[in-house]
Amino acid sequence: MLDNVKRAAVAAVMATNPVNVLYGTIESTKPLEVRIHEKLKLTADFLDVAEHLTRHERIVSIHHEEMATRNLGDRTDHDMLDSDDGEPPYTKYQHDYVKLIMQDGLKTGDKVVLLRVQGGHRFLVLDRYKRGEEVWSYPQET
C-alpha cells in the first residue's frame, strides 16, 4: 500500500514537469534568442539569464605575489606581472574593494545550459558550457 502511495506521489510530481535541463546555442544577443533544436527557438520573452552571464559589477580584492604558484586547473603557473623579471626583489601587493566590471556577456554561438521552469513558460539560462575536448581551450590574442 505504502509503495503504491509513493508511486502515485512521484507520478503526480513528474506530471507537473518541475524542472528540465536543456542545452542550447545563442543565436542572437539583441534581441536574445536561444536555439534548442531545429524546431524550437526561445526568444527574450521566455528567457531569464543568470547575472554572471550579463554585464555586471562586483567588488573584489586583488592579491599579487610574484612567483606564487597558481593552480589553473589544466596547468600550474606562477603569478607574474608583465614588468616582473622573475628575479628578486619580488613584488607583492593587495588591493581591496576594487570595483570590477564584468563585460563578458553572452555572445552569438555560445553553448548554454537552460532550466525549464515548472509549467514550461519560463527558461533560465543557467551557464555556458564546453564539450570535453574544448574544456581547456581558450582563444589567445596575438
Steps between C-alpha positions, in 0.01 A plus 500: 500500500776745600688424177188580298465836678868579434463411132189716469676795667803470270274472196308812607819702538640378170173586324557866591850494341668685790831577325666376184860558392544609139798593284497777245705740292478879505377607156468870576581726794286803411229387503598193703416174322604146594469207260411175683458287187404562139130546583532694828649847537437687827469878499568753776132489605557148637856536631658601829880523512724431800678822598852365446417467128420871472695825532519558874718637779674329790712632784816288526840481665811450289802325647829475312815330617762459233600139441210364711388167357145501359299186417318587177318167460675378188845622606692668779659838440664784691342837582687756290452855378611604151761720664630223731828344402467204735803612697512627859382726643155353441196724485202448725186708541136486590212721383174472695152614400579541131198538271527243223264537204433170325453571131491142373128449440343239277622492141358354181612137477536445876377159611274534805324288762138592569250396763137480396300626794185319609221557254742544210440871434829634646855385436803595708829528309714353776852493357725455199651159441774338296524146369778270624778581252427874523517524881851643521505687171505878519540729201831682540545847356820548304 
